[in-house]
């Protein structure tokens, strides 16, 4: 199973308050990662807007973010959000990342 990690903006490990929703959403992220052959997915909290979690797929830290309530309340389709992040990763790899800022 893939590693799903959360970090503050200054690279300190972060843990959400434990709940069934958080566990379910993290499990869905790990499942998506396994299907899409990512061994690791990390989320980095934005320094100024703490509701934003920037996505890191493998070694690629992206400018794509997911709202915190996706994890805490299950309000978003996390798999679709990760599909968009994977698209951002591919744009960066193809040299189009400078246009995504």
C-alpha positions in Angstrom: 0.0 0.0 0.0 1.2 3.5 -0.8 2.4 5.9 1.8 0.2 8.9 2.3 1.9 11.7 4.3 0.9 15.2 5.5 3.3 18.0 6.3 3.0 21.5 7.5 4.5 24.3 5.3 7.8 24.0 7.2 8.1 20.2 6.6 6.9 19.1 10.0 4.8 15.9 10.0 1.1 16.6 10.4 -1.8 14.4 11.6 -5.5 15.2 11.4 -7.7 14.5 14.4 -8.6 10.9 14.0 -12.0 10.2 12.6 -13.7 7.6 10.4 -14.0 10.2 7.6 -10.2 11.0 7.7 -9.4 7.3 7.7 -11.7 6.6 4.8 -10.4 9.5 2.7 -6.7 8.6 3.4 -7.5 4.9 2.5 -9.1 6.2 -0.8 -6.0 8.2 -1.5 -3.8 5.2 -0.9 -6.0 3.0 -3.1 -5.8 5.6 -5.9 -2.0 5.7 -5.5 -1.7 1.9 -5.7 -3.9 1.8 -8.9 -1.8 4.6 -10.4 1.6 3.1 -9.4 2.6 5.8 -6.9 4.5 4.5 -3.9 4.1 7.9 -2.1 1.7 10.8 -2.0 2.4 13.8 0.2 0.3 16.8 1.0 1.8 20.1 2.1 -0.2 22.7 4.0 -0.1 26.2 2.6 1.6 28.7 4.9 -1.0 31.4 4.5 -4.2 29.5 3.7 -4.2 26.5 6.0 -7.3 25.0 4.2 -5.1 24.3 1.1 -3.1 21.1 0.9 -0.6 21.0 -2.1 -0.2 17.6 -3.7 3.1 15.8 -4.2 3.0 12.7 -6.4 6.2 10.7 -5.9 9.0 13.2 -6.1 7.0 15.9 -7.9 5.6 18.7 -5.7 2.9 20.4 -7.7 1.1 23.7 -7.7 -2.2 21.8 -7.5 -4.0 21.8 -4.1 -6.9 20.0 -2.5 -9.1 21.7 0.1 -8.8 20.4 3.7 -12.5 19.5 3.9 -11.9 16.8 1.3 -10.1 14.9 4.1 -12.0 16.0 7.2 -15.5 16.0 5.8 -15.3 13.9 2.6 -16.9 16.7 0.6 -15.0 16.2 -2.6 -14.4 13.2 -4.9 -10.7 12.8 -3.9 -10.0 10.4 -6.7 -11.1 13.0 -9.3 -9.0 15.6 -7.5 -5.9 13.3 -7.7 -6.6 12.7 -11.4 -6.4 16.5 -11.9 -3.2 16.6 -9.9 -1.8 13.8 -12.1 -2.7 15.9 -15.1 -0.8 18.8 -13.6 2.2 16.5 -13.1 2.1 15.5 -16.7 1.9 19.1 -17.9 5.0 20.0 -15.8 6.9 17.0 -17.2 6.0 18.1 -20.7 7.3 21.6 -20.0 4.0 23.4 -19.6 4.2 23.9 -15.9 5.3 27.5 -16.2 1.8 28.2 -17.6 0.0 26.7 -14.6 1.1 29.3 -12.1 
